[in-house]
């Protein structure tokens, strides 16, 4: 059973979205995390950071106010 955690990093400039994502990854360990960002740069940086930590970027949805990035890691 997976639980989804959400990180709302909209309105924050880099490196804040990446830092919040890394902190969430440390807490969650495995499962899904959804990160909300509002710039292309944040989307790229968060995706790159997640992959570097061994997480899979499962989905990126374009939304009205930015992007919703879903990352996951199996336990």
mmCIF file as gemmi writes it, N, C-alpha and C atoms, coordinates in Angstrom:
data_model
loop_
_atom_site.group_PDB
_atom_site.id
_atom_site.type_symbol
_atom_site.label_atom_id
_atom_site.label_alt_id
_atom_site.label_comp_id
_atom_site.label_asym_id
_atom_site.label_entity_id
_atom_site.label_seq_id
_atom_site.pdbx_PDB_ins_code
_atom_site.Cartn_x
_atom_site.Cartn_y
_atom_site.Cartn_z
_atom_site.occupancy
_atom_site.B_iso_or_equiv
_atom_site.pdbx_formal_charge
_atom_site.auth_seq_id
_atom_site.auth_asym_id
_atom_site.pdbx_PDB_model_num
ATOM 1 N N . UNK Axp A 1 ? 0.854 -1.191 0 1 0 ? 1 A 1
ATOM 2 C CA . UNK Axp A 1 ? 0 0 0 1 0 ? 1 A 1
ATOM 3 C C . UNK Axp A 1 ? 0.892 1.244 0 1 0 ? 1 A 1
ATOM 4 N N . UNK Axp A 2 ? 0.692 2.093 -0.979 1 0 ? 2 A 1
ATOM 5 C CA . UNK Axp A 2 ? 1.552 3.282 -1.039 1 0 ? 2 A 1
ATOM 6 C C . UNK Axp A 2 ? 0.778 4.511 -0.576 1 0 ? 2 A 1
ATOM 7 N N . UNK Axp A 3 ? 1.484 5.401 0.048 1 0 ? 3 A 1
ATOM 8 C CA . UNK Axp A 3 ? 0.861 6.66 0.45 1 0 ? 3 A 1
ATOM 9 C C . UNK Axp A 3 ? 1.505 7.766 -0.366 1 0 ? 3 A 1
ATOM 10 N N . UNK Axp A 4 ? 0.719 8.755 -0.704 1 0 ? 4 A 1
ATOM 11 C CA . UNK Axp A 4 ? 1.232 9.834 -1.535 1 0 ? 4 A 1
ATOM 12 C C . UNK Axp A 4 ? 1.476 11.064 -0.68 1 0 ? 4 A 1
ATOM 13 N N . UNK Axp A 5 ? 2.665 11.6 -0.813 1 0 ? 5 A 1
ATOM 14 C CA . UNK Axp A 5 ? 3.024 12.824 -0.127 1 0 ? 5 A 1
ATOM 15 C C . UNK Axp A 5 ? 3.131 13.921 -1.173 1 0 ? 5 A 1
ATOM 16 N N . UNK Axp A 6 ? 2.714 15.129 -0.812 1 0 ? 6 A 1
ATOM 17 C CA . UNK Axp A 6 ? 2.747 16.238 -1.756 1 0 ? 6 A 1
ATOM 18 C C . UNK Axp A 6 ? 3.673 17.328 -1.242 1 0 ? 6 A 1
ATOM 19 N N . UNK Axp A 7 ? 4.525 17.819 -2.142 1 0 ? 7 A 1
ATOM 20 C CA . UNK Axp A 7 ? 5.409 18.938 -1.853 1 0 ? 7 A 1
ATOM 21 C C . UNK Axp A 7 ? 4.954 20.089 -2.744 1 0 ? 7 A 1
ATOM 22 N N . UNK Axp A 8 ? 4.486 21.169 -2.141 1 0 ? 8 A 1
ATOM 23 C CA . UNK Axp A 8 ? 4.053 22.332 -2.921 1 0 ? 8 A 1
ATOM 24 C C . UNK Axp A 8 ? 5.193 23.339 -2.963 1 0 ? 8 A 1
ATOM 25 N N . UNK Axp A 9 ? 5.893 23.365 -4.103 1 0 ? 9 A 1
ATOM 26 C CA . UNK Axp A 9 ? 7.038 24.263 -4.249 1 0 ? 9 A 1
ATOM 27 C C . UNK Axp A 9 ? 6.735 25.389 -5.237 1 0 ? 9 A 1
ATOM 28 N N . UNK Axp A 10 ? 5.452 25.616 -5.488 1 0 ? 10 A 1
ATOM 29 C CA . UNK Axp A 10 ? 5.087 26.703 -6.408 1 0 ? 10 A 1
ATOM 30 C C . UNK Axp A 10 ? 5.436 28.045 -5.788 1 0 ? 10 A 1
ATOM 31 N N . UNK Axp A 11 ? 5.948 28.94 -6.619 1 0 ? 11 A 1
ATOM 32 C CA . UNK Axp A 11 ? 6.284 30.274 -6.144 1 0 ? 11 A 1
ATOM 33 C C . UNK Axp A 11 ? 7.659 30.362 -5.524 1 0 ? 11 A 1
ATOM 34 N N . UNK Axp A 12 ? 8.366 29.24 -5.447 1 0 ? 12 A 1
ATOM 35 C CA . UNK Axp A 12 ? 9.698 29.236 -4.864 1 0 ? 12 A 1
ATOM 36 C C . UNK Axp A 12 ? 10.739 29.189 -5.971 1 0 ? 12 A 1
ATOM 37 N N . UNK Axp A 13 ? 11.84 29.906 -5.778 1 0 ? 13 A 1
ATOM 38 C CA . UNK Axp A 13 ? 12.899 29.868 -6.784 1 0 ? 13 A 1
ATOM 39 C C . UNK Axp A 13 ? 13.924 28.823 -6.397 1 0 ? 13 A 1
ATOM 40 N N . UNK Axp A 14 ? 14.61 28.302 -7.385 1 0 ? 14 A 1
ATOM 41 C CA . UNK Axp A 14 ? 15.642 27.291 -7.133 1 0 ? 14 A 1
ATOM 42 C C . UNK Axp A 14 ? 16.723 27.905 -6.254 1 0 ? 14 A 1
ATOM 43 N N . UNK Axp A 15 ? 17.271 27.131 -5.346 1 0 ? 15 A 1
ATOM 44 C CA . UNK Axp A 15 ? 17.127 25.659 -5.239 1 0 ? 15 A 1
ATOM 45 C C . UNK Axp A 15 ? 16.041 25.184 -4.28 1 0 ? 15 A 1
ATOM 46 N N . UNK Axp A 16 ? 15.151 26.056 -3.826 1 0 ? 16 A 1
ATOM 47 C CA . UNK Axp A 16 ? 14.147 25.648 -2.831 1 0 ? 16 A 1
ATOM 48 C C . UNK Axp A 16 ? 13.322 24.419 -3.235 1 0 ? 16 A 1
ATOM 49 N N . UNK Axp A 17 ? 12.78 24.349 -4.471 1 0 ? 17 A 1
ATOM 50 C CA . UNK Axp A 17 ? 11.994 23.151 -4.819 1 0 ? 17 A 1
ATOM 51 C C . UNK Axp A 17 ? 12.811 21.861 -4.7 1 0 ? 17 A 1
ATOM 52 N N . UNK Axp A 18 ? 14.081 21.902 -5.092 1 0 ? 18 A 1
ATOM 53 C CA . UNK Axp A 18 ? 14.939 20.719 -5 1 0 ? 18 A 1
ATOM 54 C C . UNK Axp A 18 ? 15.188 20.366 -3.537 1 0 ? 18 A 1
ATOM 55 N N . UNK Axp A 19 ? 15.456 21.348 -2.708 1 0 ? 19 A 1
ATOM 56 C CA . UNK Axp A 19 ? 15.699 21.099 -1.285 1 0 ? 19 A 1
ATOM 57 C C . UNK Axp A 19 ? 14.464 20.485 -0.63 1 0 ? 19 A 1
ATOM 58 N N . UNK Axp A 20 ? 13.286 21.029 -0.918 1 0 ? 20 A 1
ATOM 59 C CA . UNK Axp A 20 ? 12.053 20.476 -0.352 1 0 ? 20 A 1
ATOM 60 C C . UNK Axp A 20 ? 11.834 19.039 -0.819 1 0 ? 20 A 1
ATOM 61 N N . UNK Axp A 21 ? 12.149 18.778 -2.09 1 0 ? 21 A 1
ATOM 62 C CA . UNK Axp A 21 ? 11.995 17.423 -2.636 1 0 ? 21 A 1
ATOM 63 C C . UNK Axp A 21 ? 12.956 16.456 -1.954 1 0 ? 21 A 1
ATOM 64 N N . UNK Axp A 22 ? 14.215 16.862 -1.804 1 0 ? 22 A 1
ATOM 65 C CA . UNK Axp A 22 ? 15.206 16.002 -1.14 1 0 ? 22 A 1
ATOM 66 C C . UNK Axp A 22 ? 14.787 15.709 0.301 1 0 ? 22 A 1
ATOM 67 N N . UNK Axp A 23 ? 14.276 16.715 0.991 1 0 ? 23 A 1
ATOM 68 C CA . UNK Axp A 23 ? 13.809 16.514 2.368 1 0 ? 23 A 1
ATOM 69 C C . UNK Axp A 23 ? 12.657 15.516 2.417 1 0 ? 23 A 1
ATOM 70 N N . UNK Axp A 24 ? 11.738 15.63 1.463 1 0 ? 24 A 1
ATOM 71 C CA . UNK Axp A 24 ? 10.598 14.706 1.406 1 0 ? 24 A 1
ATOM 72 C C . UNK Axp A 24 ? 11.084 13.288 1.119 1 0 ? 24 A 1
ATOM 73 N N . UNK Axp A 25 ? 12.07 13.141 0.234 1 0 ? 25 A 1
ATOM 74 C CA . UNK Axp A 25 ? 12.598 11.817 -0.09 1 0 ? 25 A 1
ATOM 75 C C . UNK Axp A 25 ? 13.24 11.171 1.138 1 0 ? 25 A 1
ATOM 76 N N . UNK Axp A 26 ? 13.908 11.966 1.964 1 0 ? 26 A 1
ATOM 77 C CA . UNK Axp A 26 ? 14.533 11.433 3.183 1 0 ? 26 A 1
ATOM 78 C C . UNK Axp A 26 ? 13.472 10.921 4.149 1 0 ? 26 A 1
ATOM 79 N N . UNK Axp A 27 ? 12.349 11.634 4.235 1 0 ? 27 A 1
ATOM 80 C CA . UNK Axp A 27 ? 11.292 11.265 5.162 1 0 ? 27 A 1
ATOM 81 C C . UNK Axp A 27 ? 10.511 10.047 4.678 1 0 ? 27 A 1
ATOM 82 N N . UNK Axp A 28 ? 10.231 10.023 3.38 1 0 ? 28 A 1
ATOM 83 C CA . UNK Axp A 28 ? 9.321 9.023 2.833 1 0 ? 28 A 1
ATOM 84 C C . UNK Axp A 28 ? 10.011 7.681 2.586 1 0 ? 28 A 1
ATOM 85 N N . UNK Axp A 29 ? 11.26 7.68 2.138 1 0 ? 29 A 1
ATOM 86 C CA . UNK Axp A 29 ? 12.042 6.477 1.837 1 0 ? 29 A 1
ATOM 87 C C . UNK Axp A 29 ? 11.535 5.735 0.6 1 0 ? 29 A 1
ATOM 88 N N . UNK Axp A 30 ? 10.254 5.379 0.559 1 0 ? 30 A 1
ATOM 89 C CA . UNK Axp A 30 ? 9.706 4.756 -0.641 1 0 ? 30 A 1
ATOM 90 C C . UNK Axp A 30 ? 8.229 5.117 -0.775 1 0 ? 30 A 1
ATOM 91 N N . UNK Axp A 31 ? 7.674 4.797 -1.94 1 0 ? 31 A 1
ATOM 92 C CA . UNK Axp A 31 ? 6.306 5.18 -2.238 1 0 ? 31 A 1
ATOM 93 C C . UNK Axp A 31 ? 6.29 6.293 -3.263 1 0 ? 31 A 1
ATOM 94 N N . UNK Axp A 32 ? 5.24 7.109 -3.25 1 0 ? 32 A 1
ATOM 95 C CA . UNK Axp A 32 ? 5.087 8.184 -4.223 1 0 ? 32 A 1
ATOM 96 C C . UNK Axp A 32 ? 5.186 9.543 -3.545 1 0 ? 32 A 1
ATOM 97 N N . UNK Axp A 33 ? 5.773 10.492 -4.274 1 0 ? 33 A 1
ATOM 98 C CA . UNK Axp A 33 ? 5.768 11.892 -3.844 1 0 ? 33 A 1
ATOM 99 C C . UNK Axp A 33 ? 5.337 12.707 -5.053 1 0 ? 33 A 1
ATOM 100 N N . UNK Axp A 34 ? 4.416 13.629 -4.832 1 0 ? 34 A 1
ATOM 101 C CA . UNK Axp A 34 ? 3.995 14.549 -5.885 1 0 ? 34 A 1
ATOM 102 C C . UNK Axp A 34 ? 4.58 15.913 -5.559 1 0 ? 34 A 1
ATOM 103 N N . UNK Axp A 35 ? 5.315 16.485 -6.511 1 0 ? 35 A 1
ATOM 104 C CA . UNK Axp A 35 ? 5.917 17.797 -6.314 1 0 ? 35 A 1
ATOM 105 C C . UNK Axp A 35 ? 5.247 18.775 -7.267 1 0 ? 35 A 1
ATOM 106 N N . UNK Axp A 36 ? 4.756 19.883 -6.722 1 0 ? 36 A 1
ATOM 107 C CA . UNK Axp A 36 ? 4.121 20.924 -7.53 1 0 ? 36 A 1
ATOM 108 C C . UNK Axp A 36 ? 5.113 22.058 -7.724 1 0 ? 36 A 1
ATOM 109 N N . UNK Axp A 37 ? 5.389 22.403 -8.991 1 0 ? 37 A 1
ATOM 110 C CA . UNK Axp A 37 ? 6.309 23.497 -9.308 1 0 ? 37 A 1
ATOM 111 C C . UNK Axp A 37 ? 5.669 24.377 -10.362 1 0 ? 37 A 1
ATOM 112 N N . UNK Axp A 38 ? 6.192 25.596 -10.511 1 0 ? 38 A 1
ATOM 113 C CA . UNK Axp A 38 ? 5.568 26.505 -11.472 1 0 ? 38 A 1
ATOM 114 C C . UNK Axp A 38 ? 6.52 27.041 -12.543 1 0 ? 38 A 1
ATOM 115 N N . UNK Axp A 39 ? 7.711 26.444 -12.677 1 0 ? 39 A 1
ATOM 116 C CA . UNK Axp A 39 ? 8.615 26.869 -13.745 1 0 ? 39 A 1
ATOM 117 C C . UNK Axp A 39 ? 9.252 25.653 -14.409 1 0 ? 39 A 1
ATOM 118 N N . UNK Axp A 40 ? 9.658 25.839 -15.667 1 0 ? 40 A 1
ATOM 119 C CA . UNK Axp A 40 ? 10.351 24.769 -16.391 1 0 ? 40 A 1
ATOM 120 C C . UNK Axp A 40 ? 11.659 24.415 -15.696 1 0 ? 40 A 1
ATOM 121 N N . UNK Axp A 41 ? 12.357 25.434 -15.198 1 0 ? 41 A 1
ATOM 122 C CA . UNK Axp A 41 ? 13.641 25.203 -14.526 1 0 ? 41 A 1
ATOM 123 C C . UNK Axp A 41 ? 13.457 24.317 -13.303 1 0 ? 41 A 1
ATOM 124 N N . UNK Axp A 42 ? 12.461 24.633 -12.488 1 0 ? 42 A 1
ATOM 125 C CA . UNK Axp A 42 ? 12.203 23.827 -11.297 1 0 ? 42 A 1
ATOM 126 C C . UNK Axp A 42 ? 11.827 22.4 -11.688 1 0 ? 42 A 1
ATOM 127 N N . UNK Axp A 43 ? 11.027 22.249 -12.745 1 0 ? 43 A 1
ATOM 128 C CA . UNK Axp A 43 ? 10.633 20.919 -13.224 1 0 ? 43 A 1
ATOM 129 C C . UNK Axp A 43 ? 11.875 20.105 -13.587 1 0 ? 43 A 1
ATOM 130 N N . UNK Axp A 44 ? 12.777 20.701 -14.345 1 0 ? 44 A 1
ATOM 131 C CA . UNK Axp A 44 ? 13.999 20.002 -14.772 1 0 ? 44 A 1
ATOM 132 C C . UNK Axp A 44 ? 14.888 19.667 -13.574 1 0 ? 44 A 1
ATOM 133 N N . UNK Axp A 45 ? 15.088 20.635 -12.692 1 0 ? 45 A 1
ATOM 134 C CA . UNK Axp A 45 ? 15.975 20.433 -11.547 1 0 ? 45 A 1
ATOM 135 C C . UNK Axp A 45 ? 15.442 19.385 -10.582 1 0 ? 45 A 1
ATOM 136 N N . UNK Axp A 46 ? 14.147 19.419 -10.314 1 0 ? 46 A 1
ATOM 137 C CA . UNK Axp A 46 ? 13.545 18.441 -9.409 1 0 ? 46 A 1
ATOM 138 C C . UNK Axp A 46 ? 13.622 17.041 -10.021 1 0 ? 46 A 1
ATOM 139 N N . UNK Axp A 47 ? 13.342 16.936 -11.316 1 0 ? 47 A 1
ATOM 140 C CA . UNK Axp A 47 ? 13.402 15.631 -11.99 1 0 ? 47 A 1
ATOM 141 C C . UNK Axp A 47 ? 14.821 15.073 -11.942 1 0 ? 47 A 1
ATOM 142 N N . UNK Axp A 48 ? 15.796 15.922 -12.207 1 0 ? 48 A 1
ATOM 143 C CA . UNK Axp A 48 ? 17.2 15.505 -12.202 1 0 ? 48 A 1
ATOM 144 C C . UNK Axp A 48 ? 17.624 15.06 -10.793 1 0 ? 48 A 1
ATOM 145 N N . UNK Axp A 49 ? 17.228 15.825 -9.779 1 0 ? 49 A 1
ATOM 146 C CA . UNK Axp A 49 ? 17.584 15.495 -8.399 1 0 ? 49 A 1
ATOM 147 C C . UNK Axp A 49 ? 16.959 14.163 -7.984 1 0 ? 49 A 1
ATOM 148 N N . UNK Axp A 50 ? 15.716 13.945 -8.367 1 0 ? 50 A 1
ATOM 149 C CA . UNK Axp A 50 ? 15.039 12.695 -8.009 1 0 ? 50 A 1
ATOM 150 C C . UNK Axp A 50 ? 15.764 11.497 -8.62 1 0 ? 50 A 1
ATOM 151 N N . UNK Axp A 51 ? 16.099 11.597 -9.902 1 0 ? 51 A 1
ATOM 152 C CA . UNK Axp A 51 ? 16.801 10.503 -10.573 1 0 ? 51 A 1
ATOM 153 C C . UNK Axp A 51 ? 18.157 10.261 -9.927 1 0 ? 51 A 1
ATOM 154 N N . UNK Axp A 52 ? 18.84 11.331 -9.548 1 0 ? 52 A 1
ATOM 155 C CA . UNK Axp A 52 ? 20.166 11.204 -8.927 1 0 ? 52 A 1
ATOM 156 C C . UNK Axp A 52 ? 20.077 10.469 -7.587 1 0 ? 52 A 1
ATOM 157 N N . UNK Axp A 53 ? 18.916 10.547 -6.933 1 0 ? 53 A 1
ATOM 158 C CA . UNK Axp A 53 ? 18.721 9.878 -5.641 1 0 ? 53 A 1
ATOM 159 C C . UNK Axp A 53 ? 18.124 8.481 -5.801 1 0 ? 53 A 1
ATOM 160 N N . UNK Axp A 54 ? 17.995 8.019 -7.045 1 0 ? 54 A 1
ATOM 161 C CA . UNK Axp A 54 ? 17.486 6.671 -7.276 1 0 ? 54 A 1
ATOM 162 C C . UNK Axp A 54 ? 15.977 6.563 -7.366 1 0 ? 54 A 1
ATOM 163 N N . UNK Axp A 55 ? 15.308 7.697 -7.517 1 0 ? 55 A 1
ATOM 164 C CA . UNK Axp A 55 ? 13.849 7.693 -7.659 1 0 ? 55 A 1
ATOM 165 C C . UNK Axp A 55 ? 13.497 7.699 -9.141 1 0 ? 55 A 1
ATOM 166 N N . UNK Axp A 56 ? 12.326 7.149 -9.454 1 0 ? 56 A 1
ATOM 167 C CA . UNK Axp A 56 ? 11.827 7.147 -10.827 1 0 ? 56 A 1
ATOM 168 C C . UNK Axp A 56 ? 10.88 8.329 -10.998 1 0 ? 56 A 1
ATOM 169 N N . UNK Axp A 57 ? 11.065 9.084 -12.09 1 0 ? 57 A 1
ATOM 170 C CA . UNK Axp A 57 ? 10.101 10.137 -12.41 1 0 ? 57 A 1
ATOM 171 C C . UNK Axp A 57 ? 8.976 9.448 -13.177 1 0 ? 57 A 1
ATOM 172 N N . UNK Axp A 58 ? 7.883 9.19 -12.475 1 0 ? 58 A 1
ATOM 173 C CA . UNK Axp A 58 ? 6.801 8.376 -13.028 1 0 ? 58 A 1
ATOM 174 C C . UNK Axp A 58 ? 5.878 9.168 -13.936 1 0 ? 58 A 1
ATOM 175 N N . UNK Axp A 59 ? 5.709 10.452 -13.649 1 0 ? 59 A 1
ATOM 176 C CA . UNK Axp A 59 ? 4.735 11.233 -14.41 1 0 ? 59 A 1
ATOM 177 C C . UNK Axp A 59 ? 5.004 12.72 -14.238 1 0 ? 59 A 1
ATOM 178 N N . UNK Axp A 60 ? 4.804 13.466 -15.327 1 0 ? 60 A 1
ATOM 179 C CA . UNK Axp A 60 ? 4.846 14.931 -15.257 1 0 ? 60 A 1
ATOM 180 C C . UNK Axp A 60 ? 3.608 15.447 -15.973 1 0 ? 60 A 1
ATOM 181 N N . UNK Axp A 61 ? 2.762 16.119 -15.225 1 0 ? 61 A 1
ATOM 182 C CA . UNK Axp A 61 ? 1.527 16.678 -15.782 1 0 ? 61 A 1
ATOM 183 C C . UNK Axp A 61 ? 1.656 18.184 -15.864 1 0 ? 61 A 1
ATOM 184 N N . UNK Axp A 62 ? 1.268 18.732 -17.014 1 0 ? 62 A 1
ATOM 185 C CA . UNK Axp A 62 ? 1.223 20.179 -17.151 1 0 ? 62 A 1
ATOM 186 C C . UNK Axp A 62 ? -0.102 20.661 -16.567 1 0 ? 62 A 1
ATOM 187 N N . UNK Axp A 63 ? -0.043 21.669 -15.699 1 0 ? 63 A 1
ATOM 188 C CA . UNK Axp A 63 ? -1.254 22.194 -15.079 1 0 ? 63 A 1
ATOM 189 C C . UNK Axp A 63 ? -1.355 23.687 -15.342 1 0 ? 63 A 1
ATOM 190 N N . UNK Axp A 64 ? -2.474 24.264 -14.977 1 0 ? 64 A 1
ATOM 191 C CA . UNK Axp A 64 ? -2.701 25.692 -15.229 1 0 ? 64 A 1
ATOM 192 C C . UNK Axp A 64 ? -1.584 26.559 -14.668 1 0 ? 64 A 1
ATOM 193 N N . UNK Axp A 65 ? -1.142 26.216 -13.459 1 0 ? 65 A 1
ATOM 194 C CA . UNK Axp A 65 ? -0.171 27.064 -12.777 1 0 ? 65 A 1
ATOM 195 C C . UNK Axp A 65 ? 1.197 26.405 -12.674 1 0 ? 65 A 1
ATOM 196 N N . UNK Axp A 66 ? 1.519 25.482 -13.592 1 0 ? 66 A 1
ATOM 197 C CA . UNK Axp A 66 ? 2.84 24.866 -13.577 1 0 ? 66 A 1
ATOM 198 C C . UNK Axp A 66 ? 2.796 23.389 -13.896 1 0 ? 66 A 1
ATOM 199 N N . UNK Axp A 67 ? 3.489 22.615 -13.078 1 0 ? 67 A 1
ATOM 200 C CA . UNK Axp A 67 ? 3.618 21.186 -13.315 1 0 ? 67 A 1
ATOM 201 C C . UNK Axp A 67 ? 3.417 20.395 -12.042 1 0 ? 67 A 1
ATOM 202 N N . UNK Axp A 68 ? 2.92 19.174 -12.216 1 0 ? 68 A 1
ATOM 203 C CA . UNK Axp A 68 ? 2.804 18.218 -11.131 1 0 ? 68 A 1
ATOM 204 C C . UNK Axp A 68 ? 3.723 17.047 -11.487 1 0 ? 68 A 1
ATOM 205 N N . UNK Axp A 69 ? 4.755 16.842 -10.697 1 0 ? 69 A 1
ATOM 206 C CA . UNK Axp A 69 ? 5.74 15.797 -10.957 1 0 ? 69 A 1
ATOM 207 C C . UNK Axp A 69 ? 5.52 14.68 -9.944 1 0 ? 69 A 1
ATOM 208 N N . UNK Axp A 70 ? 5.317 13.465 -10.429 1 0 ? 70 A 1
ATOM 209 C CA . UNK Axp A 70 ? 5.168 12.324 -9.548 1 0 ? 70 A 1
ATOM 210 C C . UNK Axp A 70 ? 6.438 11.483 -9.608 1 0 ? 70 A 1
ATOM 211 N N . UNK Axp A 71 ? 7.058 11.309 -8.448 1 0 ? 71 A 1
ATOM 212 C CA . UNK Axp A 71 ? 8.241 10.455 -8.381 1 0 ? 71 A 1
ATOM 213 C C . UNK Axp A 71 ? 7.911 9.266 -7.491 1 0 ? 71 A 1
ATOM 214 N N . UNK Axp A 72 ? 8.553 8.132 -7.75 1 0 ? 72 A 1
ATOM 215 C CA . UNK Axp A 72 ? 8.269 6.956 -6.93 1 0 ? 72 A 1
ATOM 216 C C . UNK Axp A 72 ? 9.514 6.13 -6.728 1 0 ? 72 A 1
ATOM 217 N N . UNK Axp A 73 ? 9.473 5.388 -5.631 1 0 ? 73 A 1
ATOM 218 C CA . UNK Axp A 73 ? 10.56 4.481 -5.305 1 0 ? 73 A 1
ATOM 219 C C . UNK Axp A 73 ? 9.951 3.263 -4.634 1 0 ? 73 A 1
ATOM 220 N N . UNK Axp A 74 ? 10.359 2.101 -5.102 1 0 ? 74 A 1
ATOM 221 C CA . UNK Axp A 74 ? 9.856 0.855 -4.504 1 0 ? 74 A 1
ATOM 222 C C . UNK Axp A 74 ? 10.672 0.542 -3.261 1 0 ? 74 A 1
ATOM 223 N N . UNK Axp A 75 ? 10.03 0.008 -2.267 1 0 ? 75 A 1
ATOM 224 C CA . UNK Axp A 75 ? 10.679 -0.244 -0.995 1 0 ? 75 A 1
ATOM 225 C C . UNK Axp A 75 ? 11.663 -1.372 -0.992 1 0 ? 75 A 1
